[in-house]
Structure formats: C-alpha cells, structure tokens
Amino acid sequence: MTEQGVRWTADQVLALAPDAASRKAGGRLGTAGPWSEAGSGKESVWGL
C-alpha cells in the first residue's frame, strides 16, 4: 500500500451511499471536474 492508501473505485464509494438519492448526488461529485482543490491527511480527505 502506498502512503496515500488504496484508491477506491467509483462503484466502491457509491456502494456506501445509504439510498439512491445519495448515490445520484454523489455520482455528480465523483469526477475531477467539480473540485477546484482536493487534499488528504492521515485520517481525512477534502475537496473545494
């Protein structure tokens, strides 16, 4: 495993969504386009 950890697939992330509406909303945010900045720390990730 790298220092940043394992890269999850979109399907793995969407499988964690509690319902279809959340999956739909999350699917739009799952691409690089909407994010102007992104980062990660030891226990967190973020995007702006």
Buried (B, 14 or more C-beta within 10 A) or exposed (E): EEEEEEEEEEEEBBEEBEEEEEBEEBEEEBEEEEEEEEEEEEEEEEEE
